[in-house]
Amino acid sequence: MRIHRIRLTGIGPYAETQDVDFEALNSAGLFLLDGPTGAGKSTILSALCYALYGSVPGGRSPDSLVTTLRPAGTVAPEVLVEFTVQTRRFEVLRSPRHARPKKRGKGTTTTPALSLIHI
C-alpha cells in the first residue's frame, strides 16, 4: 500500500483543514514524523488508522478524534485518505460521530459516523 495524501479537518489539534502530501515523502523511501509533544504526530497516525480500518488504536473510540479546539458543530470532523493498493487507487472519507447545533431550536444533536469509499 502507498499512501498519497491525508486531509484532516476538525480532528485533534487540527481544528482547521490540514493536508499532508505523502508523495514527496514517499520518494525518500523513509521519513520521520517529528515535532514537540502535543503537536499532533500521533493524531495523524490515529486518523490514518481510522480512515483505513474504521477504528482508532489503543481501544479508543473514534469520537475521541473530534477536536475540542472549536465549538461543536463549527466544522464537521473528517479524515480523507488517498492510497494505492497494487494498481488500484482508492479514496476513503470518514467522519466520526459528533455533536452539532440543531437546525431548529436550541441545543445539539448527534450526527452519526459517515464512511465513503471511492475507487
N, C-alpha and C positions, 0 to 999 in steps of 0.2 A: 504494500500500500504506500502511496505517495500523497502526502498532504500538500495541497496547493495554497490554501488560504483559510483563515478563520476570521470571522467577524463577530465581535461581542457587543451587545447593546444591553445596558441595564443589568449587567452581570458583575457581582462582586464589586471591586473597586472601579470598574469600568462603567460609570453611570452614563457616559456619552459613548457613541459608537466608536469602536477601535478595530482597525483592520490589521492583521498580521499576515504579511505576504511571505509564505514559506518557500516560494520559488527561488528567491535569492539565497535563502539559507540552504536549500536542497543542493545547489550546485557545489557547495563547500563539502558536502558529504556528512559532516558532523557539526553541530552547533550547540551553543550553551545559552540557556535562559539565565540571565544574570540581573541582579538588582537588589536593593535593600529589602529588609524584612517588611512585609506588608505591601510590596509593590505590585503583586498580582501574578507572580510566577506560577504558583500552584493553582490559581484560578484558571489560567489558560489551559493547564493540563486537565483540570476537573471539567471545564467546559468542553474540551475536546472529547473526553470520555463520555460525557452526557450526550453530545451530538451523535457520536458513533454508536453508542450502546444503550442510551436511554437511562443510564444510571450514573451516579456520582461515586467515586472511590471512597472507601472508608466507612461505608454504610450510611452515609449522609443522604438526606432527602434532596432531590433536585430543587425543591423550593429554597434550599439554603443558598443557591446560586444567585437569587434575586438580590439586586443591590439595595442597600439601606441608605445610600447617599442621595436619593431623590425621593420626594413624596410618592406614595403609592399611586399608580395609575398615570404618572407623568410620562413614562415611556414603557412600552411592553418589553419585558426582558426576552432576549432571544440569542441563540447561537447558530451561526451559519458556517458550515464546513464544506469546502470543495476538496475532493480527493479522487485519486485514480486507483483502481484495483485491476491489475493486469492491463488491459487496454480500454477498460470502461471507466468513464468519468462520471462521478456522482456529485450531487449537491444535497446536503441534508440541512434542514432548518428545524430547530426545536425550540420551544418556548415552555418553560416550567409554569406550573400553576402559580397564579399571582393575583393579588387584590388590585382592583381599580375602582374609581368612583362610579357610583350608579349613574346611569344615563338620566334617570328621573328620580327625584327625591334626594334625600341625604344618605350618607353612609357609603359603604363599599360593597362590592360583590366580588366573588371569586371567579376568575377566568380559568377554565380548565387548561391542562397542558396541551400542546399542539406539536405534531410531528408531520413534516412534509419531506418527501424524498423525490428528487428529480434526477432522472437518468439521462 
